Amino acid sequence: MIPGNRRNVVFMVIRLQNYIQAIDILQEESIQFLNQIVGILHKCAEKWDGWANKSEGEKYVLTWKLP
């Protein structure tokens, strides 16, 4: 075992419902739409001292370190 520090964190997984259908309907504008959604997620995480960690298509992970 390697000595380390213990951290308490909160993970939030956000899943966009009907992701594939939205892309099919919006076609060319889907990238702009998704960029707006991801921008909102990043701003919300940063507003409360969190981080947007990972994105996998329709899933996004946000993390907050607890005091």
C-alpha positions, 0 to 999 in steps of 0.5 A, spaced: 500 500 500 502 507 498 500 512 503 495 517 500 490 522 502 482 520 503 478 525 499 470 525 500 467 527 493 460 527 490 459 524 483 453 526 479 452 522 472 447 526 467 444 522 462 441 526 456 434 522 454 432 521 447 440 523 445 439 519 438 433 521 436 435 529 438 441 528 433 437 525 428 432 530 428 437 536 429 442 533 424 447 539 422 445 543 428 446 537 433 453 539 435 451 546 436 445 544 441 450 539 444 455 544 445 450 549 449 448 543 453 455 541 455 456 549 456 451 549 461 453 543 465 460 546 465 458 552 468 453 549 473 459 545 476 464 551 476 459 555 479 459 550 485 467 549 485 466 542 481 469 539 475 466 536 469 470 530 468 468 525 463 463 525 457 461 518 453 456 520 448 449 521 452 452 521 459 456 526 463 460 526 469 460 532 474 465 531 481 465 536 487 470 535 492 467 536 499 470 540 505 
